[in-house]
Amino acid sequence: MDWDSLFGGDYDYFDLPDLTPELSEKEASSMVELGGFESGMDLLDAPCGHGRHANVLASRGYRVVGIDRDERFLAMARNEAEKTGAQVDYRHVDLREMSFAAEFDAAVSWYSSFGYFDDDTDRDILRRYRRALRPGGRFLLDMHSPYRHIPSVLANHDMHVDILRRGQDMAIDIQELDAEASRYYAEKTTIRDNKVERARYSVRMFTAPEISEWFRSAGFSHTRVMDETGATFTVSSRRLVVLGTA
């Protein structure tokens, strides 16, 4: 993972304009509905990024702890919280080093933030989410559907290509699916002010039975798989959402 390249200034320029306050409010509402969260809960947002969900949830009465590995994002989150009056406890913590123990009623991982390490590491991270929850606590995980890009991959020389334009500048994301590993390997190329930057990353894809088994192995007593609306997950679903109960 080229973390600093992926989430640096080009991310701010190309991606942040689409992550509007209206979208953050809508997604926070989806979290509350899909997770069955109640106002006043202690909630962990991990990773929280630049705080777009944590600040909204805090403004709705949740006691939120937001963690992220990126100090720059945390500074952005704290600045926005100060502007809006949201009370969030932001901490500089890597997912791989989470050490919470039965401190939260709920936890969220939103916007495809899981599956970026090897399987052993990702399984350990899932166990850390489980340990962070009190008995009966709920963990809501949002990911890409493994089927979402397959038609594009088949039609485009075994690659899925996303192109985002900002005026004369472009961000080009090329993804190749390793079917045996169930993993997308990707390169993101940005062309901005005639300067070219490249960053590489990979992310794990999960079928519904597979991620359910991972949750069971991590110690969750019950797991529900659904789409982004809470309906039955199908091959045409845009997102794969998992709700695990501690």
Backbone torsions as a table, in degrees:
resi	resn	phi	psi	omega
1	MET	NA	122.5	172.1
2	ASP	-89.6	72.3	-170.9
3	TRP	-55.5	-50.1	-173.4
4	ASP	-65.7	-35.2	177.6
5	SER	-72.2	-41.0	-178.5
6	LEU	-65.9	-37.4	-172.7
7	PHE	-118.2	35.5	177.1
8	GLY	-98.6	-147.3	-176.1
9	GLY	-62.4	-33.7	178.7
10	ASP	-67.8	-33.7	174.9
11	TYR	-61.7	-45.0	178.4
12	ASP	-58.9	-41.2	-174.7
13	TYR	-74.1	-45.1	-174.1
14	PHE	-89.2	-40.2	-169.5
15	ASP	-97.8	-40.6	-174.2
16	LEU	-59.3	-36.1	180.0
17	PRO	-57.8	-26.5	179.6
18	ASP	-84.7	-14.8	-179.6
19	LEU	-92.5	70.6	-172.4
20	THR	-75.7	159.6	173.9
21	PRO	-55.9	-35.7	179.4
22	GLU	-64.8	-40.8	178.2
23	LEU	-66.0	-42.1	179.8
24	SER	-62.3	-41.4	177.0
25	GLU	-62.4	-43.1	-179.0
26	LYS	-64.8	-43.6	-179.0
27	GLU	-68.8	-36.6	176.0
28	ALA	-62.1	-39.0	176.8
29	SER	-63.9	-38.5	177.6
30	SER	-64.2	-41.7	178.0
31	MET	-57.4	-48.6	-177.8
32	VAL	-61.0	-43.6	-177.9
33	GLU	-70.0	-48.1	-176.3
34	LEU	-69.0	-34.2	-178.5
35	GLY	-88.3	-12.2	-176.1
36	GLY	65.2	35.6	-177.3
37	PHE	-76.4	143.7	178.7
38	GLU	-112.6	139.7	-179.5
39	SER	-55.9	140.4	-178.4
40	GLY	98.0	-10.1	178.2
41	MET	-66.0	152.4	167.4
42	ASP	-83.0	120.7	-170.1
43	LEU	-128.1	135.0	177.0
44	LEU	-104.4	124.1	173.9
45	ASP	-107.5	109.0	-172.2
46	ALA	-144.8	116.0	-5.3
47	PRO	-79.4	150.0	-174.9
48	CYS	-95.4	-10.0	-178.3
49	GLY	57.1	-134.6	-178.8
50	HIS	-90.9	21.1	167.0
51	GLY	81.1	16.8	-173.1
52	ARG	-67.9	-30.0	175.5
53	HIS	-90.2	-41.0	-177.6
54	ALA	-58.2	-42.6	-179.1
55	ASN	-66.5	-38.8	177.9
56	VAL	-65.6	-46.4	-178.4
57	LEU	-63.9	-38.8	177.5
58	ALA	-63.4	-37.8	179.8
59	SER	-68.2	-16.4	179.9
60	ARG	-98.3	9.3	173.3
61	GLY	102.2	7.5	176.3
62	TYR	-89.8	146.1	173.6
63	ARG	-91.5	104.9	-166.7
64	VAL	-109.1	132.5	165.3
65	VAL	-109.3	126.3	178.3
66	GLY	-115.6	127.9	178.1
67	ILE	-120.7	149.3	176.6
68	ASP	-160.3	155.2	178.2
69	ARG	-83.5	-13.0	-172.3
70	ASP	-100.7	108.2	179.7
71	GLU	-61.8	-32.9	-179.8
72	ARG	-65.4	-43.9	177.0
73	PHE	-63.0	-41.2	-179.7
74	LEU	-62.8	-37.9	177.3
75	ALA	-64.3	-39.8	177.1
76	MET	-63.7	-41.7	-179.1
77	ALA	-64.1	-44.4	-179.5
78	ARG	-65.7	-38.6	179.5
79	ASN	-63.7	-43.4	179.2
80	GLU	-68.0	-37.8	178.2
81	ALA	-62.5	-39.4	179.0
82	GLU	-64.8	-37.8	179.4
83	LYS	-66.1	-39.5	-173.5
84	THR	-95.2	-10.5	-178.5
85	GLY	82.4	11.8	178.8
86	ALA	-73.6	138.2	179.6
87	GLN	-103.0	101.3	180.0
88	VAL	-128.3	137.4	176.5
89	ASP	-90.9	97.0	-179.2
90	TYR	-91.6	133.2	-177.4
91	ARG	-134.5	143.4	178.2
92	HIS	-85.7	95.1	-176.6
93	VAL	-140.6	131.6	172.9
94	ASP	-79.0	142.2	178.2
95	LEU	-53.2	-36.6	-176.5
96	ARG	-71.1	-9.7	-177.8
97	GLU	-118.5	11.6	176.7
98	MET	-58.6	133.5	-178.8
99	SER	-134.0	27.9	178.3
100	PHE	-68.3	147.8	179.5
101	ALA	-135.6	105.4	176.1
102	ALA	51.1	47.2	-176.4
103	GLU	-106.4	-10.9	-171.1
104	PHE	-130.7	150.0	173.5
105	ASP	-85.7	-22.3	-177.8
106	ALA	-155.8	155.6	175.3
107	ALA	-142.7	149.6	179.5
108	VAL	-133.2	142.9	168.4
109	SER	-130.7	106.4	-170.5
110	TRP	-117.3	157.9	172.2
111	TYR	69.6	47.1	173.6
112	SER	54.1	55.6	-176.8
113	SER	-107.1	15.0	-178.0
114	PHE	-125.5	144.0	174.3
115	GLY	103.4	18.7	-175.0
116	TYR	-93.9	-0.7	-179.7
117	PHE	-116.7	-174.8	175.8
118	ASP	-71.3	166.3	-173.1
119	ASP	-60.7	-41.4	-179.6
120	ASP	-61.5	-42.0	179.8
121	THR	-67.7	-43.6	-179.7
122	ASP	-65.5	-36.9	175.5
123	ARG	-63.3	-39.2	178.4
124	ASP	-65.0	-40.9	177.5
125	ILE	-60.5	-42.0	179.3
126	LEU	-62.5	-39.6	176.4
127	ARG	-63.9	-34.4	179.1
128	ARG	-68.2	-37.8	173.0
129	TYR	-60.0	-44.6	-179.0
130	ARG	-61.4	-44.0	-178.6
131	ARG	-66.7	-25.0	-179.4
132	ALA	-70.8	-17.6	-172.8
133	LEU	-94.1	145.6	170.2
134	ARG	-75.1	162.9	176.8
135	PRO	-53.2	129.0	-177.9
136	GLY	85.6	-4.1	178.7
137	GLY	-66.0	159.6	-173.7
138	ARG	-123.4	137.0	177.4
139	PHE	-116.0	123.5	-178.5
140	LEU	-110.3	120.2	-176.5
141	LEU	-119.0	127.9	-179.0
142	ASP	-116.3	128.7	-178.4
143	MET	-141.6	165.6	168.9
144	HIS	-62.9	147.0	168.9
145	SER	-70.7	139.5	178.9
146	PRO	-67.1	-17.3	-176.9
147	TYR	-94.4	-5.6	-168.9
148	ARG	-63.4	-41.7	-173.4
149	HIS	-97.1	-4.1	-172.4
150	ILE	-60.4	-44.9	177.9
151	PRO	-57.5	-39.9	178.4
152	SER	-66.3	-41.5	179.5
153	VAL	-60.5	-43.6	-178.6
154	LEU	-68.0	-31.1	-176.0
155	ALA	-89.7	-9.6	-170.0
156	ASN	-130.0	53.2	174.4
157	HIS	55.4	45.1	176.2
158	ASP	65.2	24.3	178.5
159	MET	-133.2	147.9	168.1
160	HIS	-107.7	130.8	-175.1
161	VAL	-123.9	125.4	172.0
162	ASP	-112.0	134.3	177.8
163	ILE	-125.9	126.2	178.5
164	LEU	-120.0	127.2	-178.3
165	ARG	-112.6	139.1	169.5
166	ARG	-127.4	95.7	-175.0
167	GLY	64.1	-122.6	178.8
168	GLN	-89.7	-2.5	-177.9
169	ASP	-94.0	152.5	-177.9
170	MET	-140.3	146.8	168.3
171	ALA	-119.3	122.8	-175.5
172	ILE	-117.9	119.2	-178.4
173	ASP	-110.7	114.3	-179.3
174	ILE	-110.9	121.8	-176.3
175	GLN	-120.6	134.8	175.5
176	GLU	-119.9	131.6	-175.7
177	LEU	-93.7	121.4	170.4
178	ASP	-89.7	100.2	-173.7
179	ALA	-66.3	-33.6	-178.8
180	GLU	-68.5	-39.1	179.4
181	ALA	-89.0	-9.0	-174.9
182	SER	53.5	54.7	-173.5
183	ARG	-146.1	135.6	172.5
184	TYR	-90.3	131.2	171.7
185	TYR	-109.0	129.6	-168.8
186	ALA	-135.9	152.8	171.3
187	GLU	-129.7	127.0	177.3
188	LYS	-106.8	121.4	179.1
189	THR	-111.2	126.3	176.1
190	THR	-112.8	136.4	176.4
191	ILE	-120.5	108.1	-173.4
192	ARG	-140.8	124.5	-176.4
193	ASP	52.6	40.8	178.2
194	ASN	64.9	16.9	176.6
195	LYS	-110.7	131.6	-177.4
196	VAL	-105.7	128.9	176.0
197	GLU	-127.0	145.8	178.6
198	ARG	-129.0	141.3	176.8
199	ALA	-139.8	140.9	-178.3
200	ARG	-114.1	147.6	176.3
201	TYR	-157.2	166.3	172.5
202	SER	-142.4	153.1	-178.3
203	VAL	-143.1	139.1	-179.2
204	ARG	-76.1	140.9	173.0
205	MET	-108.7	143.7	-177.1
206	PHE	-127.7	139.4	165.1
207	THR	-81.8	166.2	-179.3
208	ALA	-62.0	-47.3	179.3
209	PRO	-63.0	-35.3	-177.4
210	GLU	-68.2	-47.8	-179.1
211	ILE	-67.9	-31.0	176.2
212	SER	-64.0	-40.4	177.7
213	GLU	-65.2	-40.1	177.6
214	TRP	-60.0	-43.2	179.1
215	PHE	-63.0	-43.9	179.0
216	ARG	-61.5	-43.9	-179.9
217	SER	-64.8	-28.7	179.5
218	ALA	-79.2	-7.8	176.0
219	GLY	105.6	8.4	176.4
220	PHE	-75.9	137.3	-176.0
221	SER	-81.4	-24.6	-178.4
222	HIS	-149.1	141.7	-179.8
223	THR	-135.5	134.8	175.1
224	ARG	-123.5	130.7	176.3
225	VAL	-107.0	136.2	-177.4
226	MET	-151.8	177.3	173.2
227	ASP	-93.9	-172.9	-173.2
228	GLU	-68.2	-12.5	179.3
229	THR	-102.8	-4.2	-175.1
230	GLY	92.8	0.3	179.3
231	ALA	-84.7	178.2	179.8
232	THR	-60.4	134.8	176.8
233	PHE	-73.6	129.8	179.9
234	THR	-133.5	175.1	-179.9
235	VAL	-65.8	-19.6	179.7
236	SER	-95.1	0.5	179.9
237	SER	-65.6	141.3	178.6
238	ARG	-76.4	-36.8	-177.7
239	ARG	-126.6	156.8	171.2
240	LEU	-112.9	116.5	-176.9
241	VAL	-116.8	132.9	-178.3
242	VAL	-123.0	132.2	175.6
243	LEU	-116.6	114.6	178.4
244	GLY	-109.1	139.8	178.5
245	THR	-109.8	130.3	-178.2
246	ALA	-71.7	NA	NA
